Amino acid sequence: MTSLISATASVHGRNGQACLPVNTSEGGATIPVSFDGQNLSVGHAENDSAIDGSGIDHGITQAPYERRFSPYEFNGGTTLAISGPDYAVVAADTRLSSGYAILSRDVSKLHKLTEKCVLGSAGCKTDVDQLRSVLDIKMKMYAHNHHKPMVTPSVAQMLGNTLYMKRFFPYYSFNVLAGIDSEGKGAVYSYDAIGSFERTPFSASGSGQAFLIPLMDNVISHKNRLDEKRDLPAEEVVEIVKDAFLTAGERDIYTGDAVEIMIITKDGIRTETFQLKAD
């Protein structure tokens, strides 16, 4: 705040009226003052001389402000896929967020591509929807041309190619692919943003990925354990998935409401839902 001496001198130089400058992060506000020759006084609200905030711009009209546009928005969500001897389990939560706002509590992040293959995607909802549309078109073209559905390893390659085609402006979509291969074994594929992929025992993506992978390393991949590794039945894996999403939901605000679980076998796809915290 300007000292009384300098303020008095400033007022003297302006015929008895001036404004004290107040520095703010949004611009310059002013306080009206008056000087009657002996006393320096500050204006009050009742005589309409209150603190004048008209100098504050709020980023609208006066001072130049930097503007940025991003075509991407992270809408949160977590996906998880686990392969077994003759099955694959893929799951995702149903919360759709934007910043600290929950936009919906019932949005599926799983998309069935064939009767033996499911795509799980987290990230920007609009990019996920566009990617699904492109994949559906390619799947229909293949089915019309070859009179049969695409097998899971071929779907994995097609997804990788589709993501790579957009490498200069990538889909903001974090994907896992789960299904049954031509030998009847469970298959899970993990992807980066531009289509590089590999077949893995499990994969996770999205905002809760960091919470799920260490748990899956121990329970599914059996790392750093001395007991004998065994093949887990699908029912036990489903319970592990539920516990994993409960854990992620406690630590990640973008994961919650419910987890949608799809169990893929040679007989088809079975779906179940498990409720999570809604806060």
Secondary structure as a PSIPRED ss2 file (coil, helix, strand):
# PSIPRED VFORMAT (PSIPRED V4.0)

   1 M C   1.000  0.000  0.000
   2 T C   1.000  0.000  0.000
   3 S C   1.000  0.000  0.000
   4 L H   0.000  1.000  0.000
   5 I H   0.000  1.000  0.000
   6 S H   0.000  1.000  0.000
   7 A H   0.000  1.000  0.000
   8 T H   0.000  1.000  0.000
   9 A H   0.000  1.000  0.000
  10 S H   0.000  1.000  0.000
  11 V H   0.000  1.000  0.000
  12 H H   0.000  1.000  0.000
  13 G C   1.000  0.000  0.000
  14 R C   1.000  0.000  0.000
  15 N C   1.000  0.000  0.000
  16 G C   1.000  0.000  0.000
  17 Q E   0.000  0.000  1.000
  18 A E   0.000  0.000  1.000
  19 C E   0.000  0.000  1.000
  20 L E   0.000  0.000  1.000
  21 P E   0.000  0.000  1.000
  22 V E   0.000  0.000  1.000
  23 N E   0.000  0.000  1.000
  24 T E   0.000  0.000  1.000
  25 S C   1.000  0.000  0.000
  26 E C   1.000  0.000  0.000
  27 G E   0.000  0.000  1.000
  28 G E   0.000  0.000  1.000
  29 A E   0.000  0.000  1.000
  30 T E   0.000  0.000  1.000
  31 I E   0.000  0.000  1.000
  32 P E   0.000  0.000  1.000
  33 V E   0.000  0.000  1.000
  34 S E   0.000  0.000  1.000
  35 F E   0.000  0.000  1.000
  36 D C   1.000  0.000  0.000
  37 G C   1.000  0.000  0.000
  38 Q C   1.000  0.000  0.000
  39 N C   1.000  0.000  0.000
  40 L E   0.000  0.000  1.000
  41 S E   0.000  0.000  1.000
  42 V E   0.000  0.000  1.000
  43 G C   1.000  0.000  0.000
  44 H C   1.000  0.000  0.000
  45 A H   0.000  1.000  0.000
  46 E H   0.000  1.000  0.000
  47 N H   0.000  1.000  0.000
  48 D C   1.000  0.000  0.000
  49 S C   1.000  0.000  0.000
  50 A C   1.000  0.000  0.000
  51 I C   1.000  0.000  0.000
  52 D E   0.000  0.000  1.000
  53 G C   1.000  0.000  0.000
  54 S C   1.000  0.000  0.000
  55 G C   1.000  0.000  0.000
  56 I E   0.000  0.000  1.000
  57 D C   1.000  0.000  0.000
  58 H C   1.000  0.000  0.000
  59 G C   1.000  0.000  0.000
  60 I C   1.000  0.000  0.000
  61 T C   1.000  0.000  0.000
  62 Q C   1.000  0.000  0.000
  63 A C   1.000  0.000  0.000
  64 P C   1.000  0.000  0.000
  65 Y C   1.000  0.000  0.000
  66 E C   1.000  0.000  0.000
  67 R C   1.000  0.000  0.000
  68 R C   1.000  0.000  0.000
  69 F C   1.000  0.000  0.000
  70 S C   1.000  0.000  0.000
  71 P C   1.000  0.000  0.000
  72 Y C   1.000  0.000  0.000
  73 E C   1.000  0.000  0.000
  74 F C   1.000  0.000  0.000
  75 N C   1.000  0.000  0.000
  76 G C   1.000  0.000  0.000
  77 G C   1.000  0.000  0.000
  78 T E   0.000  0.000  1.000
  79 T E   0.000  0.000  1.000
  80 L E   0.000  0.000  1.000
  81 A E   0.000  0.000  1.000
  82 I E   0.000  0.000  1.000
  83 S E   0.000  0.000  1.000
  84 G C   1.000  0.000  0.000
  85 P C   1.000  0.000  0.000
  86 D C   1.000  0.000  0.000
  87 Y C   1.000  0.000  0.000
  88 A E   0.000  0.000  1.000
  89 V E   0.000  0.000  1.000
  90 V E   0.000  0.000  1.000
  91 A E   0.000  0.000  1.000
  92 A E   0.000  0.000  1.000
  93 D E   0.000  0.000  1.000
  94 T C   1.000  0.000  0.000
  95 R C   1.000  0.000  0.000
  96 L E   0.000  0.000  1.000
  97 S E   0.000  0.000  1.000
  98 S E   0.000  0.000  1.000
  99 G C   1.000  0.000  0.000
 100 Y C   1.000  0.000  0.000
 101 A E   0.000  0.000  1.000
 102 I E   0.000  0.000  1.000
 103 L E   0.000  0.000  1.000
 104 S E   0.000  0.000  1.000
 105 R C   1.000  0.000  0.000
 106 D C   1.000  0.000  0.000
 107 V C   1.000  0.000  0.000
 108 S C   1.000  0.000  0.000
 109 K C   1.000  0.000  0.000
 110 L E   0.000  0.000  1.000
 111 H E   0.000  0.000  1.000
 112 K E   0.000  0.000  1.000
 113 L E   0.000  0.000  1.000
 114 T E   0.000  0.000  1.000
 115 E C   1.000  0.000  0.000
 116 K C   1.000  0.000  0.000
 117 C E   0.000  0.000  1.000
 118 V E   0.000  0.000  1.000
 119 L E   0.000  0.000  1.000
 120 G E   0.000  0.000  1.000
 121 S E   0.000  0.000  1.000
 122 A E   0.000  0.000  1.000
 123 G E   0.000  0.000  1.000
 124 C C   1.000  0.000  0.000
 125 K H   0.000  1.000  0.000
 126 T H   0.000  1.000  0.000
 127 D H   0.000  1.000  0.000
 128 V H   0.000  1.000  0.000
 129 D H   0.000  1.000  0.000
 130 Q H   0.000  1.000  0.000
 131 L H   0.000  1.000  0.000
 132 R H   0.000  1.000  0.000
 133 S H   0.000  1.000  0.000
 134 V H   0.000  1.000  0.000
 135 L H   0.000  1.000  0.000
 136 D H   0.000  1.000  0.000
 137 I H   0.000  1.000  0.000
 138 K H   0.000  1.000  0.000
 139 M H   0.000  1.000  0.000
 140 K H   0.000  1.000  0.000
 141 M H   0.000  1.000  0.000
 142 Y H   0.000  1.000  0.000
 143 A H   0.000  1.000  0.000
 144 H H   0.000  1.000  0.000
 145 N H   0.000  1.000  0.000
 146 H H   0.000  1.000  0.000
 147 H C   1.000  0.000  0.000
 148 K C   1.000  0.000  0.000
 149 P C   1.000  0.000  0.000
 150 M C   1.000  0.000  0.000
 151 V C   1.000  0.000  0.000
 152 T H   0.000  1.000  0.000
 153 P H   0.000  1.000  0.000
 154 S H   0.000  1.000  0.000
 155 V H   0.000  1.000  0.000
 156 A H   0.000  1.000  0.000
 157 Q H   0.000  1.000  0.000
 158 M H   0.000  1.000  0.000
 159 L H   0.000  1.000  0.000
 160 G H   0.000  1.000  0.000
 161 N H   0.000  1.000  0.000
 162 T H   0.000  1.000  0.000
 163 L H   0.000  1.000  0.000
 164 Y H   0.000  1.000  0.000
 165 M H   0.000  1.000  0.000
 166 K C   1.000  0.000  0.000
 167 R C   1.000  0.000  0.000
 168 F C   1.000  0.000  0.000
 169 F C   1.000  0.000  0.000
 170 P C   1.000  0.000  0.000
 171 Y C   1.000  0.000  0.000
 172 Y C   1.000  0.000  0.000
 173 S E   0.000  0.000  1.000
 174 F E   0.000  0.000  1.000
 175 N E   0.000  0.000  1.000
 176 V E   0.000  0.000  1.000
 177 L E   0.000  0.000  1.000
 178 A E   0.000  0.000  1.000
 179 G E   0.000  0.000  1.000
 180 I E   0.000  0.000  1.000
 181 D C   1.000  0.000  0.000
 182 S C   1.000  0.000  0.000
 183 E C   1.000  0.000  0.000
 184 G C   1.000  0.000  0.000
 185 K C   1.000  0.000  0.000
 186 G E   0.000  0.000  1.000
 187 A E   0.000  0.000  1.000
 188 V E   0.000  0.000  1.000
 189 Y E   0.000  0.000  1.000
 190 S E   0.000  0.000  1.000
 191 Y E   0.000  0.000  1.000
 192 D C   1.000  0.000  0.000
 193 A C   1.000  0.000  0.000
 194 I C   1.000  0.000  0.000
 195 G C   1.000  0.000  0.000
 196 S C   1.000  0.000  0.000
 197 F E   0.000  0.000  1.000
 198 E E   0.000  0.000  1.000
 199 R E   0.000  0.000  1.000
 200 T E   0.000  0.000  1.000
 201 P C   1.000  0.000  0.000
 202 F E   0.000  0.000  1.000
 203 S E   0.000  0.000  1.000
 204 A E   0.000  0.000  1.000
 205 S E   0.000  0.000  1.000
 206 G E   0.000  0.000  1.000
 207 S C   1.000  0.000  0.000
 208 G C   1.000  0.000  0.000
 209 Q H   0.000  1.000  0.000
 210 A H   0.000  1.000  0.000
 211 F H   0.000  1.000  0.000
 212 L H   0.000  1.000  0.000
 213 I H   0.000  1.000  0.000
 214 P H   0.000  1.000  0.000
 215 L H   0.000  1.000  0.000
 216 M H   0.000  1.000  0.000
 217 D H   0.000  1.000  0.000
 218 N H   0.000  1.000  0.000
 219 V H   0.000  1.000  0.000
 220 I C   1.000  0.000  0.000
 221 S C   1.000  0.000  0.000
 222 H C   1.000  0.000  0.000
 223 K C   1.000  0.000  0.000
 224 N C   1.000  0.000  0.000
 225 R C   1.000  0.000  0.000
 226 L C   1.000  0.000  0.000
 227 D C   1.000  0.000  0.000
 228 E C   1.000  0.000  0.000
 229 K C   1.000  0.000  0.000
 230 R C   1.000  0.000  0.000
 231 D C   1.000  0.000  0.000
 232 L C   1.000  0.000  0.000
 233 P C   1.000  0.000  0.000
 234 A H   0.000  1.000  0.000
 235 E H   0.000  1.000  0.000
 236 E H   0.000  1.000  0.000
 237 V H   0.000  1.000  0.000
 238 V H   0.000  1.000  0.000
 239 E H   0.000  1.000  0.000
 240 I H   0.000  1.000  0.000
 241 V H   0.000  1.000  0.000
 242 K H   0.000  1.000  0.000
 243 D H   0.000  1.000  0.000
 244 A H   0.000  1.000  0.000
 245 F H   0.000  1.000  0.000
 246 L H   0.000  1.000  0.000
 247 T H   0.000  1.000  0.000
 248 A H   0.000  1.000  0.000
 249 G H   0.000  1.000  0.000
 250 E H   0.000  1.000  0.000
 251 R H   0.000  1.000  0.000
 252 D C   1.000  0.000  0.000
 253 I C   1.000  0.000  0.000
 254 Y C   1.000  0.000  0.000
 255 T C   1.000  0.000  0.000
 256 G C   1.000  0.000  0.000
 257 D C   1.000  0.000  0.000
 258 A E   0.000  0.000  1.000
 259 V E   0.000  0.000  1.000
 260 E E   0.000  0.000  1.000
 261 I E   0.000  0.000  1.000
 262 M E   0.000  0.000  1.000
 263 I E   0.000  0.000  1.000
 264 I E   0.000  0.000  1.000
 265 T E   0.000  0.000  1.000
 266 K C   1.000  0.000  0.000
 267 D C   1.000  0.000  0.000
 268 G E   0.000  0.000  1.000
 269 I E   0.000  0.000  1.000
 270 R E   0.000  0.000  1.000
 271 T E   0.000  0.000  1.000
 272 E E   0.000  0.000  1.000
 273 T E   0.000  0.000  1.000
 274 F E   0.000  0.000  1.000
 275 Q E   0.000  0.000  1.000
 276 L C   1.000  0.000  0.000
 277 K C   1.000  0.000  0.000
 278 A C   1.000  0.000  0.000
 279 D C   1.000  0.000  0.000
